[in-house]
Amino acid sequence: MLKKSVIILFLFVCLKQGWSQQFPSYTNYSMNKFIYNPAVAGSEGYTSINLIAREQWVGFKGTPKTHAITIDSRILGNSFILSKLSVRKKKPRKTKSGNTGWGAYLFNDLNGPIDKTGVNGTYSHHISLGNSQLSFGLGISLFQLKIQGDQFIFADDTPDDILTGKKQSIWITDANFGVYYTSRSLYGGYSTMQLFNSSGQFGKNAEGEYKLVRQHNLVGGYNIGVTRNLEIEPSFLLKIPEKSGAQFDLNAKCVYDGMYWGGLGFRTGSALSVFGGVIIENYYIGYAFDYNFGSIHKTNFGSHEFVFSMRIGDTARRYKWLNTY
């Protein structure tokens, strides 16, 4: 009975209240803000392709593992970011650039016996405000949820129809919305993920329910030029699920010579992050390590996240101030 109670408690946490299990957590969010806000798609003018691999609490069995691929771009007559703006002149210059962006996000999130695989397609619109830009984005998501019933152990050898029934795979659709503002030194945005609180039924008689929980995100950052070759970027990410506690990430990043970066982050819930990376031509390579101060740190080797990005287009070479990494 004790084991069965643990299983029930685990499902209650994961399926009803666990926001982190519903939407993966990323430490290197400043490298790819598109993950948390659809309005970011195409806002930087060039095509960005990102590969992400994250494993939490390494050494602890059944912990979350996330793998994702994102791509976002802008439909332009040329490939410059903020196409109607001029870096050297105060007045904007006319170009053939458009205001439409697009993006796609494919992911697999494995959390114990719960396996989630999905795709998100995004449309964004960008408005020039002289020396800044305001963007709006809308995304449609589709994902498959699988419950791996063979990973459950029942103390009384009596399987639960909800956990071992035939319908252990369901499809759910939902939507995301975001607003994003950026200028030469400042950026900030708001987004709502899982907008419609969609749900699906699973189990032998469709008695089980998986319901999405709406999540609100606030992100912001500011680039401070210390010297000609050194910049400091304080930033934050606030995640507010509607049916559980909020989580706040506060980061400080140093960028040297526009090619190397490193920094520290703090996440409420007693987690400290160390991250860094390097730019090699149009390739961005980043790594982050999370150390948890809670009791769980005694049974694992921390959380690790690797990011590999590729930027296609000459924006990154011509407008150095746009490289915020």
C-alpha positions as CSV (number, residue, x, y, z in Angstrom):
1,M,0.0,0.0,0.0
2,L,2.9,2.3,0.7
3,K,4.3,1.9,-2.8
4,K,0.9,2.5,-4.3
5,S,0.5,5.6,-2.3
6,V,3.8,6.9,-3.5
7,I,2.7,6.3,-7.1
8,I,-0.5,8.1,-6.6
9,L,1.3,11.0,-5.0
10,F,3.8,11.1,-7.9
11,L,1.0,11.3,-10.5
12,F,-0.8,14.0,-8.6
13,V,2.3,16.1,-8.5
14,C,3.2,15.5,-12.1
15,L,-0.2,15.7,-13.8
16,K,-2.1,18.2,-11.7
17,Q,0.3,20.7,-10.1
18,G,3.8,20.2,-11.5
19,W,4.4,23.1,-13.8
20,S,8.0,22.1,-14.5
21,Q,6.9,18.8,-15.8
22,Q,4.4,20.4,-18.1
23,F,6.8,23.0,-19.6
24,P,10.5,22.3,-19.5
25,S,12.9,24.6,-17.6
26,Y,15.9,26.0,-19.4
27,T,18.9,27.8,-17.8
28,N,20.3,29.3,-21.1
29,Y,17.1,31.1,-21.8
30,S,19.0,34.3,-22.8
31,M,20.5,32.3,-25.8
32,N,17.1,31.4,-27.1
33,K,14.2,33.5,-25.7
34,F,11.9,32.1,-28.5
35,I,11.4,29.1,-26.3
36,Y,9.4,31.1,-23.8
37,N,8.0,33.8,-26.1
38,P,6.6,33.3,-29.6
39,A,7.0,37.0,-30.4
40,V,10.8,36.6,-30.4
41,A,10.6,34.5,-33.7
42,G,12.4,36.5,-36.4
43,S,12.9,39.6,-34.2
44,E,16.7,39.4,-34.7
45,G,16.5,39.4,-38.5
46,Y,18.6,36.3,-39.2
47,T,17.8,32.6,-39.2
48,S,18.6,31.0,-35.9
49,I,18.8,27.2,-35.4
50,N,19.2,25.9,-31.8
51,L,19.9,22.4,-30.5
52,I,19.3,21.9,-26.7
53,A,20.0,18.9,-24.5
54,R,19.2,19.1,-20.8
55,E,19.3,16.5,-18.0
56,Q,18.3,17.4,-14.5
57,W,19.7,15.8,-11.3
58,V,22.2,13.5,-13.1
59,G,22.7,10.2,-11.2
60,F,19.1,10.1,-9.9
61,K,16.9,7.6,-11.7
62,G,13.8,8.8,-13.6
63,T,14.7,12.5,-13.6
64,P,13.6,14.9,-16.3
65,K,15.5,14.8,-19.7
66,T,14.7,17.3,-22.4
67,H,15.9,17.5,-26.0
68,A,14.7,20.3,-28.3
69,I,15.3,21.8,-31.7
70,T,14.1,25.4,-32.5
71,I,14.4,27.4,-35.7
72,D,13.1,30.9,-36.2
73,S,13.6,33.4,-39.0
74,R,12.2,36.5,-40.7
75,I,10.8,36.9,-44.1
76,L,13.0,39.6,-45.4
77,G,14.1,41.3,-48.6
78,N,17.5,41.4,-46.9
79,S,18.8,39.8,-43.8
80,F,19.4,42.7,-41.4
81,I,17.8,42.8,-37.9
82,L,15.5,45.6,-37.2
83,S,15.6,46.2,-40.9
84,K,14.1,49.7,-40.8
85,L,16.6,51.0,-38.3
86,S,20.0,52.4,-38.9
87,V,22.9,51.9,-36.4
88,R,25.0,54.7,-37.6
89,K,22.3,57.2,-38.4
90,K,19.5,58.5,-36.2
91,K,16.9,58.3,-39.0
92,P,15.7,54.9,-40.2
93,R,16.5,53.9,-43.8
94,K,14.1,52.3,-46.2
95,T,14.7,48.7,-47.2
96,K,12.9,45.8,-48.8
97,S,12.5,44.1,-45.5
98,G,9.3,42.6,-44.3
99,N,7.7,42.6,-40.8
100,T,6.8,38.9,-40.7
101,G,8.6,36.3,-38.6
102,W,8.1,32.5,-38.2
103,G,9.4,29.8,-35.9
104,A,9.2,26.1,-35.1
105,Y,9.9,24.3,-31.9
106,L,10.3,20.5,-31.6
107,F,10.9,18.8,-28.3
108,N,10.9,15.6,-26.3
109,D,10.5,15.8,-22.5
110,L,10.9,12.6,-20.6
111,N,10.0,12.7,-16.9
112,G,10.0,9.3,-15.3
113,P,7.1,7.3,-16.8
114,I,5.7,10.3,-18.6
115,D,7.0,11.0,-22.1
116,K,6.0,14.1,-24.0
117,T,6.8,14.8,-27.6
118,G,5.5,17.8,-29.5
119,V,5.9,20.6,-32.0
120,N,5.0,24.3,-32.0
121,G,4.5,26.5,-35.0
122,T,4.7,30.3,-34.6
123,Y,3.8,33.4,-36.6
124,S,5.1,36.8,-35.4
125,H,4.7,40.4,-36.5
126,H,7.4,43.1,-35.9
127,I,6.8,46.9,-35.8
128,S,9.6,49.4,-36.1
129,L,9.5,52.2,-33.5
130,G,12.4,54.2,-34.7
131,N,15.3,53.0,-32.5
132,S,13.4,50.1,-31.1
133,Q,11.0,47.3,-32.1
134,L,7.8,45.9,-30.8
135,S,6.8,42.3,-31.7
136,F,3.7,40.2,-31.3
137,G,3.6,36.4,-31.7
138,L,1.1,33.6,-31.8
139,G,2.0,29.9,-31.7
140,I,0.0,26.7,-32.1
141,S,1.3,23.6,-30.3
142,L,0.6,19.9,-30.8
143,F,2.1,17.2,-28.6
144,Q,1.7,13.5,-27.8
145,L,1.6,12.4,-24.2
146,K,2.6,8.8,-23.4
147,I,2.3,7.0,-20.1
148,Q,4.8,4.1,-19.9
149,G,2.7,1.7,-17.7
150,D,5.4,-0.9,-17.6
151,Q,7.5,1.3,-15.4
152,F,5.0,1.2,-12.5
153,I,5.2,-1.3,-9.7
154,F,2.0,-2.3,-7.9
155,A,2.4,-3.6,-4.4
156,D,-0.7,-5.8,-4.5
157,D,-0.1,-7.0,-8.1
158,T,-3.4,-5.4,-9.1
159,P,-2.8,-3.0,-12.0
160,D,-4.7,0.3,-12.1
161,D,-6.8,0.6,-15.2
162,I,-5.9,4.3,-15.5
163,L,-2.2,3.5,-15.5
164,T,-2.2,0.3,-17.6
165,G,-5.3,0.7,-19.8
166,K,-5.1,0.6,-23.6
167,K,-5.3,4.3,-24.1
168,Q,-1.9,5.3,-22.8
169,S,-1.1,7.8,-25.6
170,I,-3.1,11.0,-26.2
171,W,-2.8,14.1,-28.4
172,I,-3.4,17.6,-27.1
173,T,-3.4,20.9,-29.0
174,D,-3.1,24.4,-27.5
175,A,-1.8,27.9,-28.2
176,N,0.8,30.4,-27.0
177,F,0.8,34.2,-27.2
178,G,3.6,36.8,-26.6
179,V,4.7,40.4,-26.8
180,Y,8.3,41.4,-27.0
181,Y,10.2,44.8,-27.0
182,T,13.8,45.3,-27.9
183,S,16.1,48.3,-28.4
184,R,19.9,48.7,-28.6
185,S,20.4,48.0,-24.9
186,L,17.1,46.9,-23.5
187,Y,14.8,43.9,-24.1
188,G,11.6,42.7,-22.3
189,G,8.6,40.6,-23.0
190,Y,5.5,38.9,-21.7
191,S,4.0,35.6,-22.9
192,T,1.3,33.2,-22.0
193,M,1.9,29.5,-22.7
194,Q,-0.8,26.8,-22.9
195,L,-3.4,29.5,-23.4
196,F,-6.5,27.4,-23.6
197,N,-5.8,24.9,-20.7
198,S,-6.5,22.0,-23.0
199,S,-6.9,18.5,-21.7
200,G,-7.1,14.9,-22.7
201,Q,-8.3,11.6,-21.3
202,F,-6.4,8.4,-21.0
203,G,-6.7,4.9,-19.4
204,K,-8.9,1.9,-20.0
205,N,-12.2,3.8,-19.9
206,A,-10.7,7.3,-20.4
207,E,-11.1,7.9,-16.7
208,G,-7.7,9.7,-16.3
209,E,-7.3,13.3,-17.3
210,Y,-4.2,15.3,-18.2
211,K,-5.0,19.0,-18.1
212,L,-2.6,21.8,-19.3
213,V,-2.0,24.6,-16.8
214,R,-1.7,28.1,-18.2
215,Q,1.8,29.7,-17.6
216,H,2.7,33.4,-17.7
217,N,6.3,34.4,-18.4
218,L,8.1,37.8,-17.9
219,V,11.6,38.2,-19.3
220,G,13.8,41.3,-19.3
221,G,17.5,42.3,-19.6
222,Y,19.8,45.3,-20.1
223,N,23.2,45.5,-21.8
224,I,25.7,47.7,-20.0
225,G,28.9,48.7,-21.8
226,V,31.7,48.7,-19.2
227,T,34.6,49.1,-21.6
228,R,35.1,48.8,-25.3
229,N,35.5,45.0,-25.0
230,L,33.4,44.2,-22.0
231,E,29.6,44.2,-21.4
232,I,27.5,43.1,-18.5
233,E,23.9,41.9,-19.0
234,P,21.7,41.5,-15.9
235,S,18.5,39.6,-16.8
236,F,15.6,37.8,-15.3
237,L,12.9,35.3,-16.1
238,L,9.7,35.1,-14.0
239,K,7.5,32.0,-14.6
240,I,4.0,32.0,-13.1
241,P,1.9,28.9,-13.5
242,E,-1.7,29.6,-12.5
243,K,-2.1,26.6,-10.2
244,S,1.3,26.5,-8.5
245,G,4.1,28.6,-7.1
246,A,6.0,31.1,-9.3
247,Q,9.7,30.7,-10.1
248,F,12.2,33.5,-10.5
249,D,15.5,33.3,-12.4
250,L,18.0,36.2,-11.9
251,N,21.2,36.1,-14.0
252,A,24.3,38.3,-14.5
253,K,26.3,37.7,-17.6
254,C,29.6,39.1,-18.8
255,V,30.5,39.3,-22.5
256,Y,34.1,39.8,-23.5
257,D,35.1,41.0,-27.0
258,G,31.7,39.9,-28.3
259,M,32.9,36.3,-28.5
260,Y,33.1,34.9,-24.9
261,W,30.5,35.0,-22.2
262,G,30.0,33.6,-18.7
263,G,27.9,34.3,-15.7
264,L,26.0,33.3,-12.6
265,G,22.3,32.7,-12.0
266,F,20.0,32.1,-9.1
267,R,16.7,30.3,-9.3
268,T,14.2,30.4,-6.4
269,G,14.0,26.9,-5.0
270,S,17.6,27.0,-3.9
271,A,19.4,26.5,-7.2
272,L,22.6,28.2,-8.3
273,S,23.6,28.2,-12.0
274,V,27.0,28.7,-13.6
275,F,27.0,29.1,-17.4
276,G,29.3,30.2,-20.2
277,G,30.0,29.9,-23.9
278,V,31.9,31.0,-27.0
279,I,31.1,32.2,-30.5
280,I,33.0,30.7,-33.4
281,E,32.1,32.6,-36.6
282,N,28.3,32.0,-36.8
283,Y,28.2,29.2,-34.3
284,Y,27.3,29.7,-30.6
285,I,28.2,27.0,-28.0
286,G,26.8,27.3,-24.5
287,Y,26.8,25.2,-21.3
288,A,25.1,25.6,-18.0
289,F,25.4,23.7,-14.7
290,D,22.8,23.9,-12.0
291,Y,23.5,23.1,-8.4
292,N,20.6,22.5,-6.0
293,F,21.1,23.4,-2.4
294,G,18.1,21.3,-1.2
295,S,18.3,17.8,0.2
296,I,18.2,16.3,-3.3
297,H,21.8,17.5,-4.0
298,K,23.1,14.6,-1.9
299,T,21.8,12.0,-4.4
300,N,22.8,13.6,-7.7
301,F,25.5,15.4,-9.7
302,G,23.6,18.5,-10.6
303,S,21.8,19.5,-13.8
304,H,23.5,20.0,-17.1
305,E,22.5,21.8,-20.2
306,F,24.2,22.1,-23.6
307,V,23.2,24.5,-26.3
308,F,24.5,24.6,-29.9
309,S,23.2,27.5,-32.1
310,M,23.8,28.5,-35.7
311,R,23.0,32.0,-37.0
312,I,22.5,32.3,-40.8
313,G,22.8,35.8,-42.2
314,D,25.2,38.8,-42.0
315,T,23.4,40.6,-39.2
316,A,25.7,39.1,-36.6
317,R,28.7,40.5,-38.4
318,R,27.5,44.0,-39.3
319,Y,25.6,44.9,-36.2
320,K,27.8,44.0,-33.3
321,W,25.5,45.6,-30.7
322,L,22.8,43.1,-31.5
323,N,25.0,40.2,-30.2
324,T,23.7,40.0,-26.7
325,Y,25.4,36.8,-25.9
